[in-house]
Amino acid sequence: MPSLSHPGRMAFMGAVGLSLGGLLGGVAPVALAGGAALTGIAFAWVLTLPLPRQMRRERLEFTWWTPLPPGGVRRPDEPVTLRIALRNPTDDELVLGTPRLALSPGLRHSRVKGARVVVPPRGIATFDLQIKPSHAGRHVLHGAWMTLSGPLGLAWAPLYFPNPLVLEVVPRAYGGLSQLRANAAPERAPAMRAGRAERRAGEGPEIRELREYQPGDPMKRIAWAASARRGRYLVRETEDESQTTRVLVLDASATMRGDDRGGSKLDYAIELAAQAARLAGSGGDRLGLVAFDRRVVAKLAPGDSPAHLRQIVGAAVDLRALVDEDLTDVDDETLVETVARYYREQEGVDVFRGVTSGDGQQRLARMVVKALEHDPTARVPVAAKDPLQRLWRAFCRARAIPLPLRHDPEGRAKSIGLAEAVRAAIDGAREVRTVLVVSDLDAVSDFEPLKKALGYARQKRHRVTFVAPAGADFAGREPPSQNADARARREALVALFTGEERLRFDELRPRLASVGVPLYTASAKDPAARWFRRAAAPRAMK
């Protein structure tokens, strides 16, 4: 329904004032003038009423796209230019308000209130908006609301343009992965290609050779005893392994989420995966990935090619969009209603109107199949018993419609999933692996499955390290405007939240230490290189 513009509301209030003043004061001309003004405003409102249908009939075109930035990738918190074009098929000049966008969670956009877009007759108007993604992942711009000015600008008719636009955002540390082969070391020896480590000169613990001192060699590498025997300075040339194998184990459960503005623990884990891929690419190391919730949800065996490392990052980003039936807390009826409501709001189509439930679902299925026809995400497998349920869930993933994850209050399911993930990280290994587990360890109450998995890893001489994102950094971003009371309440909640975390880690740290596994807590700024150095450092023998 049309609404009065600001001038229209002012004119309406003035006309009402004239009418009341004339009636109460007994001045007939004033009352008549007020009545005439009200009639004119009502007439303008009535003429605005059919404008949306007219624009659909005349095919007012709305197009938008996002030009690729330098480098060809988009990262969190970097503004993205959204270019919008409107084509006017009529012989009249059209005046529209700036659009209000329908966005998936994690996207924000700036909107200048009161700005106008003028589209000339039979012409095209183009303008830009700025949107900002908060986190890595798949974002969708579903459509845009705009208002069209009626006669004299007294009323505005609402218009909605359903035009889904996908925006893929990579982690901040993703840049440069496409050039990894150019920056990598030369072709490796056959032993390295087979997954075994080759030794090279470096900073390792084993002596490779003794050579004469050269200017610039550090004093700590001088072999004093050998130098005294030979009568000249000799330097120890050590060696290390030219290729290591690392596996990231990421927690993708519900407790790692909760902030769609890029500050969740899962966002930190995704950034660590991207940093680890860059480190592996520049150092020639092998990297694998295992992700878990109630079970293992993703597994990539260690590899070192640029394509494999990009696949690692993509798999980590995809953890934001888990839609499998056993992982999400949504029943069949609610899922169908979610998809049907999307089409009702987007296309104005109620698939269940005037038909049975079965016929409505079949109609909805045809619409979803058509929408996913050319979408590559539709080919990613979905775990669900019923084919229609798999279709609805694939649609939710493609349109970035979040489904709530199933929470395990008892802690049994996540404990089993974590233990399975640790075993999967070392499954089939012929070399010693460094396993870095990134998890908040929340809802892990049954320690026995994890203890057995860690004991098996230690028996096979693998190095396992736990890193838990914790602290006020992951308590959610503070709203920009808060009064003193709201700020005090938030600080109290954050203190309670971080206090519970410390108690949980204090309880788990000695348990993990009993099986030779250290537990560190991470802030949002700690890089992956720090934890890999900690994982590779020699540990004190108990």
LINBELNOR-V796750 format. One record per residue. N is the residue number from 1. RES is the residue in one letter. SS is DSSP state (H for helix, E for strand, - for the rest). PHI is phi in whole degrees, 0 to 359 (999 if undefined). PSI is psi in whole degrees, -180 to 180 (* if undefined). Layout:
N,RES,SS,PHI,PSI + N,RES,SS,PHI,PSI
//
This chain:
1,M,-,999,141 + 2,P,-,295,156 + 3,S,E,231,152 + 4,L,E,287,140 + 5,S,-,283,177 + 6,H,H,299,-46 + 7,P,H,298,-35 + 8,G,H,295,-40 + 9,R,H,293,-40 + 10,M,H,296,-42 + 11,A,H,294,-38 + 12,F,H,296,-44 + 13,M,H,295,-38 + 14,G,H,294,-41 + 15,A,H,293,-39 + 16,V,H,296,-41 + 17,G,H,297,-43 + 18,L,H,298,-45 + 19,S,H,296,-47 + 20,L,H,294,-42 + 21,G,H,297,-41 + 22,G,H,292,-40 + 23,L,H,291,-45 + 24,L,H,288,-33 + 25,G,H,271,-5 + 26,G,-,69,26 + 27,V,-,258,99 + 28,A,H,299,-44 + 29,P,H,300,-38 + 30,V,H,293,-43 + 31,A,H,298,-42 + 32,L,H,295,-39 + 33,A,H,297,-42 + 34,G,H,296,-42 + 35,G,H,296,-39 + 36,A,H,295,-40 + 37,A,H,296,-43 + 38,L,H,298,-39 + 39,T,H,296,-40 + 40,G,H,295,-41 + 41,I,H,295,-43 + 42,A,H,298,-38 + 43,F,H,294,-42 + 44,A,H,296,-38 + 45,W,H,296,-42 + 46,V,H,295,-39 + 47,L,H,292,-24 + 48,T,H,280,-23 + 49,L,H,303,-44 + 50,P,-,276,2 + 51,L,H,299,-44 + 52,P,H,302,-44 + 53,R,H,295,-38 + 54,Q,H,296,-41 + 55,M,H,294,-36 + 56,R,H,294,-39 + 57,R,H,290,-39 + 58,E,H,280,-10 + 59,R,-,65,61 + 60,L,-,294,120 + 61,E,E,265,135 + 62,F,E,235,121 + 63,T,E,228,141 + 64,W,E,216,155 + 65,W,E,202,166 + 66,T,-,238,108 + 67,P,-,300,139 + 68,L,-,290,136 + 69,P,-,283,170 + 70,P,-,302,132 + 71,G,-,98,-19 + 72,G,-,78,9 + 73,V,-,230,156 + 74,R,-,243,138 + 75,R,E,238,161 + 76,P,-,300,146 + 77,D,-,67,5 + 78,E,-,263,126 + 79,P,E,301,140 + 80,V,E,245,130 + 81,T,E,279,123 + 82,L,E,253,115 + 83,R,E,260,127 + 84,I,E,240,135 + 85,A,E,235,134 + 86,L,E,241,128 + 87,R,E,250,125 + 88,N,-,265,113 + 89,P,-,272,-2 + 90,T,-,263,173 + 91,D,-,267,7 + 92,D,-,248,149 + 93,E,-,286,135 + 94,L,E,250,136 + 95,V,E,242,120 + 96,L,E,236,152 + 97,G,E,279,158 + 98,T,-,297,146 + 99,P,-,287,153 + 100,R,E,249,122 + 101,L,E,268,144 + 102,A,E,265,110 + 103,L,E,239,153 + 104,S,-,286,158 + 105,P,-,303,140 + 106,G,-,102,-5 + 107,L,E,246,141 + 108,R,E,231,152 + 109,H,E,217,151 + 110,S,-,267,137 + 111,R,-,225,124 + 112,V,-,271,111 + 113,K,-,291,139 + 114,G,-,86,-8 + 115,A,-,287,152 + 116,R,E,234,148 + 117,V,E,242,119 + 118,V,E,256,122 + 119,V,E,251,117 + 120,P,-,291,160 + 121,P,-,302,133 + 122,R,-,52,32 + 123,G,-,232,-176 + 124,I,E,231,137 + 125,A,E,241,133 + 126,T,E,236,138 + 127,F,E,210,165 + 128,D,E,242,147 + 129,L,E,234,159 + 130,Q,E,250,127 + 131,I,E,239,155 + 132,K,E,224,117 + 133,P,E,281,140 + 134,S,-,269,-22 + 135,H,-,210,165 + 136,A,-,288,149 + 137,G,E,141,-169 + 138,R,E,263,119 + 139,H,E,246,152 + 140,V,E,228,130 + 141,L,E,267,109 + 142,H,E,282,-37 + 143,G,E,178,-173 + 144,A,E,217,137 + 145,W,E,266,134 + 146,M,E,223,160 + 147,T,E,242,141 + 148,L,E,248,128 + 149,S,E,288,134 + 150,G,-,270,-167 + 151,P,H,302,134 + 152,L,H,65,5 + 153,G,H,69,21 + 154,L,-,274,-21 + 155,A,E,220,156 + 156,W,E,233,135 + 157,A,E,260,133 + 158,P,E,282,140 + 159,L,E,232,143 + 160,Y,E,231,130 + 161,F,E,248,102 + 162,P,E,281,114 + 163,N,E,207,78 + 164,P,E,302,133 + 165,L,E,228,122 + 166,V,E,271,137 + 167,L,E,233,112 + 168,E,E,266,127 + 169,V,E,239,129 + 170,V,E,263,162 + 171,P,-,298,162 + 172,R,H,299,-34 + 173,A,H,271,11 + 174,Y,H,286,-30 + 175,G,-,307,135 + 176,G,-,97,-6 + 177,L,H,294,-31 + 178,S,H,289,-17 + 179,Q,H,253,19 + 180,L,H,297,-38 + 181,R,H,296,-36 + 182,A,H,292,-31 + 183,N,H,267,-10 + 184,A,-,285,170 + 185,A,-,290,165 + 186,P,-,300,173 + 187,E,-,307,133 + 188,R,-,278,165 + 189,A,-,290,161 + 190,P,H,304,-35 + 191,A,H,297,-38 + 192,M,H,288,-40 + 193,R,H,297,-26 + 194,A,-,277,-2 + 195,G,-,98,1 + 196,R,-,265,158 + 197,A,-,273,137 + 198,E,-,253,143 + 199,R,E,265,147 + 200,R,E,214,168 + 201,A,E,295,139 + 202,G,E,182,-145 + 203,E,-,246,24 + 204,G,-,287,178 + 205,P,-,278,-16 + 206,E,E,262,141 + 207,I,E,280,130 + 208,R,E,267,-44 + 209,E,E,192,167 + 210,L,E,251,133 + 211,R,E,223,167 + 212,E,E,290,150 + 213,Y,-,294,138 + 214,Q,-,237,146 + 215,P,-,305,132 + 216,G,-,103,-15 + 217,D,-,291,137 + 218,P,-,292,145 + 219,M,H,296,-30 + 220,K,H,293,-16 + 221,R,H,265,4 + 222,I,E,286,130 + 223,A,-,273,95 + 224,W,H,293,-42 + 225,A,H,296,-47 + 226,A,H,294,-35 + 227,S,H,295,-38 + 228,A,H,293,-37 + 229,R,H,290,-39 + 230,R,H,274,-19 + 231,G,-,82,13 + 232,R,-,210,160 + 233,Y,-,289,129 + 234,L,E,239,145 + 235,V,E,242,137 + 236,R,E,282,123 + 237,E,E,260,111 + 238,T,E,265,174 + 239,E,E,222,155 + 240,D,E,222,177 + 241,E,E,279,131 + 242,S,-,282,-12 + 243,Q,-,215,126 + 244,T,-,245,160 + 245,T,E,244,120 + 246,R,E,240,148 + 247,V,E,228,127 + 248,L,E,267,131 + 249,V,E,246,112 + 250,L,E,251,136 + 251,D,E,274,120 + 252,A,-,247,21 + 253,S,-,282,177 + 254,A,H,296,-32 + 255,T,H,288,-13 + 256,M,H,272,-2 + 257,R,-,248,-156 + 258,G,-,111,-12 + 259,D,-,230,112 + 260,D,-,271,12 + 261,R,-,254,19 + 262,G,-,90,7 + 263,G,-,250,18 + 264,S,-,277,166 + 265,K,H,293,-32 + 266,L,H,294,-37 + 267,D,H,299,-40 + 268,Y,H,296,-42 + 269,A,H,297,-39 + 270,I,H,296,-42 + 271,E,H,296,-38 + 272,L,H,298,-39 + 273,A,H,297,-41 + 274,A,H,294,-41 + 275,Q,H,296,-40 + 276,A,H,296,-37 + 277,A,H,295,-40 + 278,R,H,294,-42 + 279,L,H,297,-42 + 280,A,H,295,-40 + 281,G,H,292,-39 + 282,S,H,282,-27 + 283,G,H,261,-3 + 284,G,-,73,24 + 285,D,-,266,169 + 286,R,E,258,141 + 287,L,E,225,136 + 288,G,E,235,170 + 289,L,E,217,136 + 290,V,E,226,132 + 291,A,E,236,148 + 292,F,E,217,156 + 293,D,-,226,-107 + 294,R,-,283,-15 + 295,R,-,207,178 + 296,V,E,287,123 + 297,V,E,254,-14 + 298,A,E,204,142 + 299,K,E,210,123 + 300,L,E,232,120 + 301,A,E,296,154 + 302,P,E,300,141 + 303,G,E,204,172 + 304,D,-,227,2 + 305,S,-,283,154 + 306,P,H,303,-40 + 307,A,H,297,-40 + 308,H,H,294,-41 + 309,L,H,293,-36 + 310,R,H,294,-35 + 311,Q,H,294,-36 + 312,I,H,301,-49 + 313,V,H,296,-42 + 314,G,H,298,-40 + 315,A,H,294,-37 + 316,A,H,293,-42 + 317,V,H,296,-38 + 318,D,H,294,-13 + 319,L,H,295,-18 + 320,R,H,289,-18 + 321,A,H,241,57 + 322,L,-,280,126 + 323,V,-,230,7 + 324,D,-,296,150 + 325,E,-,298,-40 + 326,D,-,280,-7 + 327,L,-,255,-21 + 328,T,E,254,151 + 329,D,-,256,69 + 330,V,-,213,130 + 331,D,-,276,174 + 332,D,H,297,-44 + 333,E,H,296,-43 + 334,T,H,294,-36 + 335,L,H,295,-44 + 336,V,H,298,-42 + 337,E,H,295,-35 + 338,T,H,298,-47 + 339,V,H,291,-41 + 340,A,H,296,-40 + 341,R,H,295,-35 + 342,Y,H,299,-46 + 343,Y,H,290,-32 + 344,R,H,294,-39 + 345,E,H,278,-33 + 346,Q,H,278,-51 + 347,E,-,256,-8 + 348,G,-,70,27 + 349,V,-,247,122 + 350,D,-,259,102 + 351,V,-,291,-18 + 352,F,-,260,3 + 353,R,-,287,122 + 354,G,-,75,10 + 355,V,-,227,167 + 356,T,-,286,168 + 357,S,H,297,-41 + 358,G,H,296,-44 + 359,D,H,295,-37 + 360,G,H,296,-40 + 361,Q,H,293,-38 + 362,Q,H,295,-40 + 363,R,H,296,-42 + 364,L,H,296,-39 + 365,A,H,297,-41 + 366,R,H,297,-40 + 367,M,H,293,-39 + 368,V,H,291,-42 + 369,V,H,300,-41 + 370,K,H,294,-39 + 371,A,H,292,-32 + 372,L,-,265,8 + 373,E,-,302,-41 + 374,H,-,245,20 + 375,D,-,263,118 + 376,P,H,295,-24 + 377,T,H,293,-20 + 378,A,H,291,-18 + 379,R,H,273,-6 + 380,V,-,285,128 + 381,P,-,300,146 + 382,V,-,235,131 + 383,A,-,273,108 + 384,A,-,200,150 + 385,K,-,286,-43 + 386,D,-,266,137 + 387,P,H,301,-39 + 388,L,H,294,-37 + 389,Q,H,296,-38 + 390,R,H,297,-38 + 391,L,H,293,-46 + 392,W,H,298,-42 + 393,R,H,291,-38 + 394,A,H,297,-37 + 395,F,H,294,-42 + 396,C,H,298,-39 + 397,R,H,293,-41 + 398,A,H,293,-34 + 399,R,-,263,10 + 400,A,-,56,41 + 401,I,-,268,110 + 402,P,-,290,138 + 403,L,-,250,133 + 404,P,-,295,136 + 405,L,E,279,153 + 406,R,-,282,128 + 407,H,-,264,143 + 408,D,-,249,94 + 409,P,-,293,-25 + 410,E,-,277,-22 + 411,G,-,84,2 + 412,R,H,286,-46 + 413,A,H,296,-44 + 414,K,H,292,-34 + 415,S,H,298,-44 + 416,I,H,294,-42 + 417,G,H,298,-40 + 418,L,H,295,-43 + 419,A,H,297,-42 + 420,E,H,297,-37 + 421,A,H,293,-40 + 422,V,H,297,-43 + 423,R,H,295,-40 + 424,A,H,295,-31 + 425,A,H,293,-26 + 426,I,-,247,8 + 427,D,-,294,126 + 428,G,-,73,14 + 429,A,-,285,133 + 430,R,-,256,-5 + 431,E,-,234,164 + 432,V,-,286,131 + 433,R,E,246,148 + 434,T,E,259,115 + 435,V,E,253,123 + 436,L,E,247,112 + 437,V,E,263,120 + 438,V,E,251,106 + 439,S,-,205,146 + 440,D,-,280,-8 + 441,L,-,57,20 + 442,D,-,283,144 + 443,A,-,61,31 + 444,V,-,249,84 + 445,S,-,262,-26 + 446,D,-,265,105 + 447,F,-,275,-17 + 448,E,H,298,-48 + 449,P,H,301,-40 + 450,L,H,292,-39 + 451,K,H,298,-42 + 452,K,H,295,-42 + 453,A,H,294,-41 + 454,L,H,291,-36 + 455,G,H,297,-39 + 456,Y,H,294,-41 + 457,A,H,296,-40 + 458,R,H,292,-36 + 459,Q,H,298,-35 + 460,K,-,272,9 + 461,R,-,69,22 + 462,H,-,278,152 + 463,R,E,255,118 + 464,V,E,246,132 + 465,T,E,227,137 + 466,F,E,256,134 + 467,V,E,234,123 + 468,A,E,247,113 + 469,P,E,297,125 + 470,A,-,206,161 + 471,G,-,108,-179 + 472,A,H,294,-20 + 473,D,H,300,-27 + 474,F,H,253,18 + 475,A,-,270,8 + 476,G,-,95,145 + 477,R,-,289,141 + 478,E,-,287,132 + 479,P,-,304,147 + 480,P,-,297,-33 + 481,S,-,235,115 + 482,Q,-,220,141 + 483,N,-,279,176 + 484,A,H,297,-39 + 485,D,H,294,-45 + 486,A,H,296,-38 + 487,R,H,293,-39 + 488,A,H,294,-41 + 489,R,H,296,-40 + 490,R,H,295,-42 + 491,E,H,297,-36 + 492,A,H,293,-41 + 493,L,H,294,-41 + 494,V,H,296,-41 + 495,A,H,298,-41 + 496,L,H,294,-42 + 497,F,H,298,-50 + 498,T,H,290,-32 + 499,G,H,295,-42 + 500,E,H,296,-37 + 501,E,H,298,-46 + 502,R,H,299,-41 + 503,L,H,297,-41 + 504,R,H,295,-44 + 505,F,H,290,-36 + 506,D,H,297,-31 + 507,E,H,282,-38 + 508,L,H,277,-28 + 509,R,H,300,-48 + 510,P,H,293,-31 + 511,R,H,296,-44 + 512,L,H,292,-38 + 513,A,H,297,-29 + 514,S,-,295,-22 + 515,V,-,249,19 + 516,G,-,77,27 + 517,V,-,241,121 + 518,P,E,278,155 + 519,L,E,234,121 + 520,Y,E,245,153 + 521,T,E,253,142 + 522,A,E,241,141 + 523,S,-,268,173 + 524,A,-,292,-16 + 525,K,-,260,-2 + 526,D,-,285,126 + 527,P,-,276,166 + 528,A,H,295,-34 + 529,A,H,301,-34 + 530,R,H,297,-44 + 531,W,H,285,-30 + 532,F,H,291,-36 + 533,R,H,295,-42 + 534,R,H,297,-40 + 535,A,H,293,-30 + 536,A,H,271,-11 + 537,A,-,290,143 + 538,P,-,298,143 + 539,R,-,254,145 + 540,A,-,292,138 + 541,M,-,281,134 + 542,K,-,279,*
//
